[in-house]
Amino acid sequence: TMTIHSEERIVDVHVRSGVYSSDTIFDYTKGYIATRLFSRNACFIMKIKKEIIPELQEIGRLAFERETMRDVYSPNNVWALFQAGTSRLGHLKDWILYGKHIEKLCTGLPLYQ
């Protein structure tokens, strides 16, 4: 499921698929995306690259296309590959940088950037 909060410039994406379940937050105000993978008990954070990640207004349109067409006929498909690296727990300076929405999603989990 996807929820778009236009006034806060936040998109919440919830994938419920057994071992592949995850929650993702696109925070367009802070400029970061955070994905919490439940099977890995970890949080992955990346900077929003405007040339790759669709704008907030486009996300809703792409979601509508996917729902109605069951296939997105758009060059703006986004896939991210996370590679294992070093992790750390978030500190106050991280939450100031990433914002309260990502803090709520990732507090207490190892952070991978």
Beta strands, then each sheet from edge to edge (+ up, - down):
strand 1: 2-5
strand 2: 10-15
strand 3: 22-27
strand 4: 32-37
strand 5: 42-47
strand 6: 88-89
strand 7: 110-112
sheet 1: 1+ 2- 3+ 4- 5+ 7+ 6-
end
